[in-house]
Amino acid sequence: MSPVILSAAGVALVLDDSGPGLPRVRHFGAGLGPVAGPDLLPALAAPAPPLLPAQGDGWYGRPGLSGGRDGEHWPVRWAVDGIGVTAEPGSGGSVTVTASDARAGLRLVSELVMDGEGLVRMRHTVTNTEISPYRVAGLVCGLPVPARAGELLDFTGRWALEKAPQRRAFGQGVWSRENRRGRTGHDATGLLVAGTEGFGFRGGEVWAVHAGWSGDHVHYAERLAEGVALLGAGELLEPGEVVLAEEASYSTPWVYFAWSGGGLDDASARLHAHLRSRPLPVRPVTLNNWEATYFDHGLDRLLELAGRAAEAGIERFVLDDGWFRHRRHDRAGLGDWYVDEGVWPDGLHPLADRVRKLGMQFGLWFEPEMVNPDSDLAREHPDWILGHAERMPPPQRHQQVLDLARPEAYAYLLERLDTLVGEYALDYIKWDHNRDIAEPVHDGVPGVHAQTLATYRLLDELRARHPGLEIESCSSGGARVDYGILARTDRVWTSDSNDALDRQRIQRWTGLLVPPERLGCHVGAPRDHVTGRVLPLAFRAATALFGHMGVEWDLTAASQEELDELATWIALHKRLRPVLHAGRVVRADHPDPSALLHGVVLPERAVYAYVQAGSRLEIMPGPLLLPGLDPEAVYEVRVAGPVPERAAMPEWAAAPVRLPGAVLGELGLPAPVLRPASALIVELERV
């Protein structure tokens, strides 16, 4: 029997359905050329896991499905009922496997989809076919990696310092990253990567997995003594959270798998292409007023801020926390989603109308999933709080969580959001989620699963009613960055820290998963409100340039010179935006640990940033080897934007030079000598 092969963009996935039980995944990795037919299987005869591994298949690692019925344990052995294949060689396709175990009383549907860029997404659905309930303890998706994948890369972090990388050897046993915060989490790995020894951005073979889910989740890497290894991910379920009645089903979230033979950048490009398959309008430069005014919502001050924003070339004004009833500080008012009549006697119209007359869009901040105990909503409906009626969960940030899976709470939020979006013709919502979910109880059972699905339904319904509305996922910064939420939102707030030195690395690693146009990257105040570090405007702006650019700064306190300089950077961003928000992201494996070199490349244009983050050990920096260019093409190279203060610039920076891509990639350009916290922007155009 011939194997099932999906292939696209130099990637191949091979399923062997010749044996009993579910098909086995014989290969996920490099393309195999025109080979097909039964002759392929002897070449791939090494041990391989089935689509949903179980002990009955000879798998003694983490099972794909775990669960059972009260008082009875019956191990599952799947019998395949059918395999549907839709595939064109070289362009991806899909495989759907249906299977069942009559004795266990279960039915399974496994879906594998490879897109045209070689990215694979996978999902399992299990259905209970018996009268007695079946309790799902876990259901995960996994694909194998070969023995040469000897290193693991994952990420951790905290509030205002997300996506810190950590590496380790991929030995025998399980390396598991489990998240029980009720949201994706500041410390969530996002991507779990296995690769050949020493892999980097531009070299080595890598395999990566990401669970597209915004609640509790698990990512894991496992290597067995039998010589089989895999990467897996899925939702992390609490006991009793998913109990299936007869003919009820549970589906995993989509789990995404990427392979690259050329380092992390190629895997990242496949992931970016998936998000870019849902096109976005031009990303307007955005000002958020939070760090400018906090809870001070004096109309005159906000109108002055809006005027200064328009003068700088900003295209969207977002009013943050503090506009609704009782919200003069962060200890009251959440849930009371009515414009505060005492602060805004004429509603938000005077501000919204002025913002639009200045040529900007208008947006508003919400935190719909949260409630302050000191609020009209909590006093009137204490039963709407997600928790046990006899004991409230521990508070965080003076907040509790609103139980969105309760129909009345859901209906209230939908009505309030729908009404406000309609009344003010909102262009944009900043949707925040500022605490972990502790002790979630919904109708007597663990509630994160139901809460996450209800949040998705609320977002989906609001977007259906207002198709032009853009939504940002903010979760005290980058604590909800995943493909589940990004299927419903247009960008993420990358971090609550606008410290440009920290942001350089936060954006670099978050950007493996999320393309620049969906990363909120703002120019903060001269003194960062999180770290207290003082950094020059040129460096703050150069850092924000490579994303969905915005401003988080009280421009009414800025000098005219600062405002003019900011306007210059915003104009540069607008000019480069067609490249920055559409090109392929590249990152050099730069030998100097104090410096970073990254860019965005299209066939005809490219933009790079050379960043001197810390103090250099060597007297002179090494050359700038620009990755990702066509070696056969000739490019005109010029400095874009202001030259960093007190930089010692090389000769080529004085006037545009023309060089082949091969020279720029192999020999590079002499680097400028920059002070720490400086960045030089370089623009290339194909000639």
QUICORCOR-V808437 format. One record per residue. RES is the residue in one small letter. PHI is phi in whole degrees, -180 to 180 (none if undefined). PSI is psi as a letter, one per 40 degrees, with the letter a starting at -180 (999 if undefined). OMEGA is omega as a letter, one per 30 degrees, with the letter a starting at -180 (* if undefined). Layout:
res: [RES/RES]
phi: [PHI/PHI]
psi: [PSI/PSI]
omega: [OMEGA/OMEGA]
//
This chain:
res: [m/s/p/v/i/l/s/a/a/g/v/a/l/v/l/d/d/s/g/p/g/l/p/r/v/r/h/f/g/a/g/l/g/p/v/a/g/p/d/l/l/p/a/l/a/a/p/a/p/p/l/l/p/a/q/g/d/g/w/y/g/r/p/g/l/s/g/g/r/d/g/e/h/w/p/v/r/w/a/v/d/g/i/g/v/t/a/e/p/g/s/g/g/s/v/t/v/t/a/s/d/a/r/a/g/l/r/l/v/s/e/l/v/m/d/g/e/g/l/v/r/m/r/h/t/v/t/n/t/e/i/s/p/y/r/v/a/g/l/v/c/g/l/p/v/p/a/r/a/g/e/l/l/d/f/t/g/r/w/a/l/e/k/a/p/q/r/r/a/f/g/q/g/v/w/s/r/e/n/r/r/g/r/t/g/h/d/a/t/g/l/l/v/a/g/t/e/g/f/g/f/r/g/g/e/v/w/a/v/h/a/g/w/s/g/d/h/v/h/y/a/e/r/l/a/e/g/v/a/l/l/g/a/g/e/l/l/e/p/g/e/v/v/l/a/e/e/a/s/y/s/t/p/w/v/y/f/a/w/s/g/g/g/l/d/d/a/s/a/r/l/h/a/h/l/r/s/r/p/l/p/v/r/p/v/t/l/n/n/w/e/a/t/y/f/d/h/g/l/d/r/l/l/e/l/a/g/r/a/a/e/a/g/i/e/r/f/v/l/d/d/g/w/f/r/h/r/r/h/d/r/a/g/l/g/d/w/y/v/d/e/g/v/w/p/d/g/l/h/p/l/a/d/r/v/r/k/l/g/m/q/f/g/l/w/f/e/p/e/m/v/n/p/d/s/d/l/a/r/e/h/p/d/w/i/l/g/h/a/e/r/m/p/p/p/q/r/h/q/q/v/l/d/l/a/r/p/e/a/y/a/y/l/l/e/r/l/d/t/l/v/g/e/y/a/l/d/y/i/k/w/d/h/n/r/d/i/a/e/p/v/h/d/g/v/p/g/v/h/a/q/t/l/a/t/y/r/l/l/d/e/l/r/a/r/h/p/g/l/e/i/e/s/c/s/s/g/g/a/r/v/d/y/g/i/l/a/r/t/d/r/v/w/t/s/d/s/n/d/a/l/d/r/q/r/i/q/r/w/t/g/l/l/v/p/p/e/r/l/g/c/h/v/g/a/p/r/d/h/v/t/g/r/v/l/p/l/a/f/r/a/a/t/a/l/f/g/h/m/g/v/e/w/d/l/t/a/a/s/q/e/e/l/d/e/l/a/t/w/i/a/l/h/k/r/l/r/p/v/l/h/a/g/r/v/v/r/a/d/h/p/d/p/s/a/l/l/h/g/v/v/l/p/e/r/a/v/y/a/y/v/q/a/g/s/r/l/e/i/m/p/g/p/l/l/l/p/g/l/d/p/e/a/v/y/e/v/r/v/a/g/p/v/p/e/r/a/a/m/p/e/w/a/a/a/p/v/r/l/p/g/a/v/l/g/e/l/g/l/p/a/p/v/l/r/p/a/s/a/l/i/v/e/l/e/r/v]
phi: [none/-78/-72/-94/-124/-107/-149/-170/51/80/-119/-136/-130/-118/-110/-106/-107/-84/-104/-73/78/-67/-58/-99/-87/-82/-160/-140/168/-61/-58/-110/73/-82/-65/-161/89/-66/-65/-71/-64/-60/-75/-121/-88/-64/-54/-144/-79/-75/-56/-132/-64/-150/-62/-63/-97/83/-102/-114/-99/-62/-74/-68/-123/-132/163/174/-111/-59/79/-146/-124/-134/-59/-91/-128/-79/-111/-73/-97/-178/-131/-107/-125/-128/-151/-120/-52/88/-129/85/141/-144/-132/-123/-111/-109/-150/-155/-137/-62/-68/-79/73/-134/-127/-129/-125/-112/-119/-127/-130/-111/-86/-68/-98/87/-77/-108/-121/-139/-152/-115/-129/-113/-124/-86/-105/-107/-70/-71/-69/-115/-97/-84/-93/-174/-149/-128/-112/-146/-135/-76/-128/-79/-62/-72/-78/-103/-129/-121/-125/-140/-136/-138/159/-151/-56/69/-153/-84/56/-88/-76/-145/-123/-159/-72/-97/-95/-74/105/-114/-108/-120/-110/-113/-124/-122/-92/80/-139/-57/102/-63/-95/-67/-71/75/-119/-113/-121/-113/-159/-70/-56/78/-59/-139/-71/-112/-149/96/-103/-135/-127/-136/-133/-144/-90/-83/-146/-102/-107/-63/-155/-138/-124/-150/-123/-139/-128/-97/-63/-70/94/-108/-136/-152/-110/-145/-164/172/-76/-102/-102/-87/-56/82/-72/-124/-121/-95/-76/-58/68/-85/-129/-131/-115/-68/-66/-64/-114/-108/-127/-126/-121/-147/-96/-130/88/-64/-62/-67/-64/-61/-62/-66/-66/-59/-61/-63/-67/-75/-68/-101/-68/-118/-70/-55/-85/-70/-62/-118/-106/-110/-84/-57/-74/-85/-128/49/-88/-81/-110/-62/-61/-60/-65/-68/-65/-64/-62/-62/-63/-66/-63/-63/-61/-82/96/-72/-114/-146/-115/-116/-89/-91/-52/121/-91/-105/-57/68/-102/-97/-158/-90/-106/-150/98/-57/107/-92/-85/-131/-60/-69/-67/-71/-93/-124/-61/-105/71/-85/-61/-58/-75/-61/-66/-67/-57/-73/-65/-81/89/-111/-77/-125/-132/-142/-91/-137/-134/-65/-82/-119/-148/-84/-54/-88/-155/-61/-63/-67/-69/-82/-136/-62/-73/-83/-78/-73/167/-84/-60/-91/-158/-71/-63/-62/-74/-136/55/61/-125/-124/-102/-83/-80/-70/-76/-81/-56/-67/-67/-59/-63/-61/-64/-62/-63/-66/-64/-59/-64/-70/-61/-70/-62/-102/47/-61/-88/-158/-124/-94/-101/-99/-159/-101/-154/-70/-98/-110/49/-75/-130/-122/52/84/-127/-54/-117/-67/-58/-66/-64/-65/-65/-66/-61/-60/-63/-65/-61/-62/-69/-63/-69/-64/-77/-134/-60/-87/-71/-101/-130/-102/-89/-119/-141/41/94/-94/-92/-141/-121/-162/-77/-70/-75/-74/-70/-124/-130/-108/-163/-121/-86/-68/-167/-74/-89/-102/-61/-65/-66/-67/-63/-54/-85/-61/-68/-61/-86/-62/-69/-61/-96/-121/-71/-57/-67/-107/-102/-69/-132/-112/-81/-86/-69/-54/-105/-66/-78/-97/-92/78/-77/-102/-133/-68/-59/-59/-73/-61/-72/-63/-71/-73/-58/-94/-171/-82/-71/-157/-135/-133/-158/-77/-71/-70/-95/-80/-74/-63/-63/-64/-63/-65/-65/-61/-61/-64/-70/-65/-63/-64/-59/-63/-68/-91/-55/-60/-85/-59/-105/-139/-82/-83/-79/-129/-137/-79/-84/-73/-71/-89/-67/-88/-130/-130/-137/-146/-164/-135/-127/-113/-56/-103/-144/-155/-135/-127/-124/-105/-116/-97/-81/-127/-83/-84/-76/-76/-67/-116/-75/-75/-68/-92/-91/-86/-82/90/-86/-73/-64/-86/-88/-109/-123/-89/-113/-146/-75/-113/83/-64/-79/-57/-61/58/-85/-92/-92/-74/-61/-65/-77/-73/-155/-57/-122/-119/-143/-69/-59/-62/-67/-66/-86/-100/-100/80/-112/-57/-85/-71/-98/-113/-75/-56/62/-135/-147/-113/-100/-122/-116/-125/-134/-70/-118]
psi: [h/i/i/h/h/h/i/i/f/e/i/i/h/h/h/h/f/e/a/i/a/i/i/i/h/d/h/h/b/i/i/e/a/e/i/i/i/d/e/d/d/d/e/f/e/i/h/i/i/i/d/g/i/i/d/e/e/e/h/e/a/h/i/d/h/i/a/i/i/h/e/h/h/h/i/h/h/h/h/h/d/i/h/h/h/h/i/h/h/e/e/a/a/i/h/h/h/h/i/i/h/d/d/e/f/i/i/h/h/h/h/h/h/h/a/e/e/e/h/h/i/i/i/i/h/h/h/h/e/i/d/i/i/h/h/h/d/i/h/i/h/i/i/i/i/i/d/e/g/e/i/i/h/a/i/a/a/i/h/e/g/i/f/h/i/h/i/i/i/g/a/i/a/h/h/h/h/h/h/f/e/e/i/d/i/d/e/i/d/c/h/h/h/i/i/i/h/e/i/a/d/e/i/i/h/i/h/i/i/h/h/g/h/e/a/i/i/h/h/i/h/h/h/i/d/e/e/h/i/i/h/i/i/a/i/h/i/i/h/e/d/h/h/h/i/h/e/i/i/h/h/i/i/h/h/h/h/i/i/h/e/f/a/d/d/d/d/d/d/d/d/d/d/d/d/e/e/h/i/i/i/h/h/h/h/h/h/h/e/d/e/d/e/b/e/h/f/h/d/d/d/d/d/d/d/d/d/d/d/d/d/e/e/i/e/h/h/h/h/a/h/e/e/i/h/e/g/e/i/e/e/i/d/h/d/g/g/i/h/h/d/d/d/g/d/f/a/e/d/d/d/d/d/d/d/d/d/e/e/i/i/h/i/i/h/i/g/d/e/i/h/h/d/g/i/d/d/d/d/d/g/d/e/e/h/h/a/h/d/e/h/i/i/h/i/h/f/f/i/i/h/h/g/e/e/h/d/d/d/d/d/d/d/d/d/d/d/d/d/d/d/d/d/e/f/h/e/i/h/h/h/i/g/e/i/i/h/h/f/h/h/h/f/e/i/i/e/d/d/d/d/d/d/d/d/d/d/d/d/d/d/d/d/d/d/g/d/e/h/i/h/h/h/h/g/f/b/f/e/g/h/i/e/d/d/e/e/e/i/e/i/i/h/d/i/e/h/e/h/d/d/d/d/d/d/d/d/d/d/d/e/d/d/h/i/d/e/e/h/h/h/i/h/a/i/d/h/h/e/d/d/e/i/h/i/i/d/d/d/d/d/d/d/e/d/f/a/g/i/a/h/g/i/g/e/e/e/i/i/d/d/d/d/d/d/d/d/d/d/d/d/d/d/d/d/e/d/d/d/d/e/e/i/h/h/i/h/i/g/h/e/h/e/e/i/i/h/i/a/h/h/i/d/e/i/i/h/i/h/h/h/g/d/a/h/h/d/i/d/i/i/i/i/h/h/h/i/e/i/h/d/e/i/h/i/h/h/i/h/h/i/i/h/i/h/f/h/h/i/i/d/d/e/d/i/i/i/h/i/i/d/d/d/d/d/d/d/a/i/h/i/i/h/i/i/i/f/i/i/h/h/h/h/i/h/h/999]
omega: [a/l/l/a/l/a/l/l/l/l/l/l/a/l/l/a/a/a/l/l/a/l/l/l/a/a/l/a/a/l/a/l/a/a/l/l/a/a/a/a/l/l/a/a/l/l/a/l/l/a/l/a/l/a/l/l/a/a/a/l/l/a/l/l/l/a/l/l/a/l/a/l/l/l/a/l/a/l/a/l/a/l/l/a/l/a/l/a/l/a/l/a/a/l/l/a/l/a/a/l/a/a/l/l/a/l/a/l/l/a/l/l/l/l/a/l/l/l/a/l/a/l/l/l/l/a/l/a/l/l/a/a/l/a/l/l/l/l/a/l/l/l/a/l/a/a/a/l/a/l/l/l/l/a/l/a/l/l/l/l/a/l/l/a/l/a/l/l/l/a/l/a/a/l/a/l/a/a/a/a/a/l/a/l/l/a/a/a/a/l/l/a/l/a/l/a/l/a/a/l/a/a/a/l/a/l/a/l/l/l/a/a/a/l/l/a/l/l/a/l/a/l/a/l/l/l/l/l/l/l/a/l/l/l/l/a/l/l/l/a/l/l/a/l/a/a/l/a/l/l/l/l/l/l/a/a/l/l/l/l/a/l/a/a/a/l/l/l/l/l/l/a/l/l/a/l/l/a/l/l/l/a/a/l/a/l/l/a/a/a/l/a/a/a/l/a/l/a/a/a/a/l/l/l/l/l/l/l/l/l/a/l/l/a/l/l/a/l/a/a/l/a/a/a/l/a/l/l/a/a/a/l/a/a/a/a/l/l/a/a/l/a/a/a/l/a/l/a/l/l/a/a/a/l/a/l/l/l/a/l/a/l/a/l/l/l/a/a/a/l/l/l/l/l/l/a/a/l/a/a/l/l/l/a/a/a/l/a/a/a/l/l/l/a/l/l/a/a/l/a/l/a/a/l/l/a/a/l/l/a/l/a/a/l/a/a/a/a/a/l/a/a/a/l/a/l/a/l/l/a/a/a/a/l/l/l/a/l/a/l/l/a/l/l/l/a/a/a/a/l/a/l/l/l/l/a/a/l/a/a/l/l/l/l/a/a/a/a/l/a/l/l/l/l/a/a/a/a/l/l/a/a/l/l/a/l/a/a/a/l/l/l/a/l/l/l/l/l/a/l/l/a/l/a/l/a/a/a/l/a/l/a/a/l/a/a/l/l/l/a/a/l/a/l/l/l/a/a/l/a/a/a/l/a/a/a/a/l/l/a/l/l/a/a/a/l/l/a/l/a/l/a/l/a/l/l/a/l/l/l/l/a/l/l/l/l/l/l/l/l/l/l/a/l/a/a/l/l/a/a/l/a/l/a/l/a/a/l/a/a/a/a/l/a/l/l/a/a/l/a/l/l/a/a/l/l/l/l/l/a/l/a/a/l/a/l/a/l/a/l/l/a/l/l/a/a/l/a/l/a/a/a/l/a/l/a/l/l/l/l/a/l/a/a/l/l/l/a/l/a/a/a/a/a/a/l/a/a/l/l/l/l/a/a/a/l/l/l/l/a/l/l/a/l/l/a/l/l/l/l/a/a/l/l/a/a/*]
//
